[in-house]
Amino acid sequence: MLCKLWRKDGLPQIQLCERLNCEPPTVSNMVKALEQKGLVYRQRNEEDGQS
């Protein structure tokens, strides 16, 4: 995951799922663990969920 983010900073979790060939809960758990260690941070995309 860190390699994918190194190449393309700011990837949404759904794109990480596609690039890692993992299910969304797996990626979510990996992101949470990396975030707790201070290696990544999440930022809400204001455009998500809006029509």
N, C-alpha and C positions, 0 to 999 in steps of 0.2 A: 504494500500500500504506500509506504513512504517513497518508494521509487516512482510510482505512478504520480504521486503528488509533487515530487521533485520536478518531473518533466512538465507537468501541467498544474500549476497552483490554482486552487479554488475550484476544483472539480466537485460538482454536486454528488451526493452519496449514490444516487441512481446511476450516474456515469461510472463511479467507482465499482459498483456491482457489475456492470457490463464489462468493464476492462479487467476485473479480477475474476470474472466468471463465478461469482458468489451470490448467495441469496441476501436480500436486504438486511435481515436480522444479523447475519454474520458480519457484514460490513459495519452496521451500526455498533455492534459490540466492539469491533476492532477500533473504530473511531473513538468510542468512549474511553477505551483503555489508553490509547495514545494521547487523548486529551488530558486524562488524569495525570499522565507522566509529563505533560507540558510539551509534547512533541508536535501537536497540532492544535488548532482551535477551530471551532465552528462559528459560522456567521450565517444568520438567517438571510435568505434571499428574499427581498421585499416583493419580487415579482411572482414568487411561488404562491399558488392558491388564489390568485386574483384573475378575474375574467377580463 
